[in-house]
Amino acid sequence: MTLGIVWVIIIAVLALVGGVALGFFIARKYMMNYLKKNPPINEQMLRTMMMQMGQKPSQKKINQMMRAMNNQQTK
């Protein structure tokens, strides 16, 4: 009788750990794909931020910052 209860508890704990691990990896994959398709910042937002900080944004500087952010995102 007690051996059956032990097996039920072991199976429940393993199922819980497996479910948490699987859910984590699925959510991680989903968020990575979402951020790749919908980047959190674009050139217009970057240009606006630079103007608010008092800098005059040149296209070269914006391209350089976008490239740096994209490289950081792929790591």
Rosetta constraint file for C-alpha pairs under 8 A:
AtomPair CA 1 CA 5 HARMONIC 6.78 0.50
AtomPair CA 2 CA 6 HARMONIC 6.30 0.50
AtomPair CA 3 CA 7 HARMONIC 6.38 0.50
AtomPair CA 4 CA 8 HARMONIC 6.30 0.50
AtomPair CA 5 CA 9 HARMONIC 6.24 0.50
AtomPair CA 6 CA 10 HARMONIC 6.16 0.50
AtomPair CA 7 CA 11 HARMONIC 6.04 0.50
AtomPair CA 8 CA 12 HARMONIC 6.05 0.50
AtomPair CA 9 CA 13 HARMONIC 6.14 0.50
AtomPair CA 10 CA 14 HARMONIC 6.17 0.50
AtomPair CA 11 CA 15 HARMONIC 6.03 0.50
AtomPair CA 12 CA 16 HARMONIC 6.11 0.50
AtomPair CA 13 CA 17 HARMONIC 6.17 0.50
AtomPair CA 14 CA 18 HARMONIC 5.99 0.50
AtomPair CA 15 CA 19 HARMONIC 5.95 0.50
AtomPair CA 16 CA 20 HARMONIC 6.17 0.50
AtomPair CA 17 CA 21 HARMONIC 6.18 0.50
AtomPair CA 18 CA 22 HARMONIC 6.02 0.50
AtomPair CA 19 CA 23 HARMONIC 5.91 0.50
AtomPair CA 20 CA 24 HARMONIC 6.09 0.50
AtomPair CA 21 CA 25 HARMONIC 6.41 0.50
AtomPair CA 22 CA 26 HARMONIC 6.17 0.50
AtomPair CA 23 CA 27 HARMONIC 6.02 0.50
AtomPair CA 24 CA 28 HARMONIC 6.06 0.50
AtomPair CA 25 CA 29 HARMONIC 6.12 0.50
AtomPair CA 26 CA 30 HARMONIC 6.17 0.50
AtomPair CA 27 CA 31 HARMONIC 6.15 0.50
AtomPair CA 28 CA 32 HARMONIC 6.18 0.50
AtomPair CA 29 CA 33 HARMONIC 6.26 0.50
AtomPair CA 30 CA 34 HARMONIC 6.11 0.50
AtomPair CA 31 CA 35 HARMONIC 6.05 0.50
AtomPair CA 32 CA 36 HARMONIC 6.12 0.50
AtomPair CA 33 CA 37 HARMONIC 6.24 0.50
AtomPair CA 34 CA 38 HARMONIC 5.89 0.50
AtomPair CA 35 CA 39 HARMONIC 5.13 0.50
AtomPair CA 35 CA 40 HARMONIC 6.91 0.50
AtomPair CA 41 CA 45 HARMONIC 6.09 0.50
AtomPair CA 41 CA 46 HARMONIC 6.92 0.50
AtomPair CA 42 CA 46 HARMONIC 6.26 0.50
AtomPair CA 42 CA 66 HARMONIC 7.74 0.50
AtomPair CA 43 CA 47 HARMONIC 6.05 0.50
AtomPair CA 43 CA 62 HARMONIC 6.79 0.50
AtomPair CA 43 CA 63 HARMONIC 7.98 0.50
AtomPair CA 43 CA 66 HARMONIC 7.16 0.50
AtomPair CA 44 CA 48 HARMONIC 6.21 0.50
AtomPair CA 45 CA 49 HARMONIC 6.19 0.50
AtomPair CA 46 CA 50 HARMONIC 6.20 0.50
AtomPair CA 46 CA 62 HARMONIC 7.07 0.50
AtomPair CA 47 CA 51 HARMONIC 6.26 0.50
AtomPair CA 47 CA 57 HARMONIC 6.03 0.50
AtomPair CA 47 CA 62 HARMONIC 6.99 0.50
AtomPair CA 48 CA 52 HARMONIC 6.21 0.50
AtomPair CA 49 CA 53 HARMONIC 6.29 0.50
AtomPair CA 50 CA 54 HARMONIC 6.46 0.50
AtomPair CA 50 CA 55 HARMONIC 5.29 0.50
AtomPair CA 50 CA 56 HARMONIC 6.84 0.50
AtomPair CA 50 CA 57 HARMONIC 6.14 0.50
AtomPair CA 51 CA 55 HARMONIC 5.26 0.50
AtomPair CA 51 CA 56 HARMONIC 5.99 0.50
AtomPair CA 51 CA 57 HARMONIC 6.76 0.50
AtomPair CA 57 CA 61 HARMONIC 6.55 0.50
AtomPair CA 57 CA 62 HARMONIC 6.63 0.50
AtomPair CA 58 CA 62 HARMONIC 6.31 0.50
AtomPair CA 59 CA 63 HARMONIC 6.04 0.50
AtomPair CA 60 CA 64 HARMONIC 6.15 0.50
AtomPair CA 61 CA 65 HARMONIC 6.20 0.50
AtomPair CA 62 CA 66 HARMONIC 6.10 0.50
AtomPair CA 63 CA 67 HARMONIC 6.04 0.50
AtomPair CA 64 CA 68 HARMONIC 6.21 0.50
AtomPair CA 65 CA 69 HARMONIC 6.17 0.50
AtomPair CA 66 CA 70 HARMONIC 6.09 0.50
AtomPair CA 67 CA 71 HARMONIC 6.11 0.50
AtomPair CA 68 CA 72 HARMONIC 6.17 0.50
AtomPair CA 69 CA 73 HARMONIC 6.13 0.50
AtomPair CA 70 CA 74 HARMONIC 6.33 0.50
AtomPair CA 71 CA 75 HARMONIC 6.62 0.50
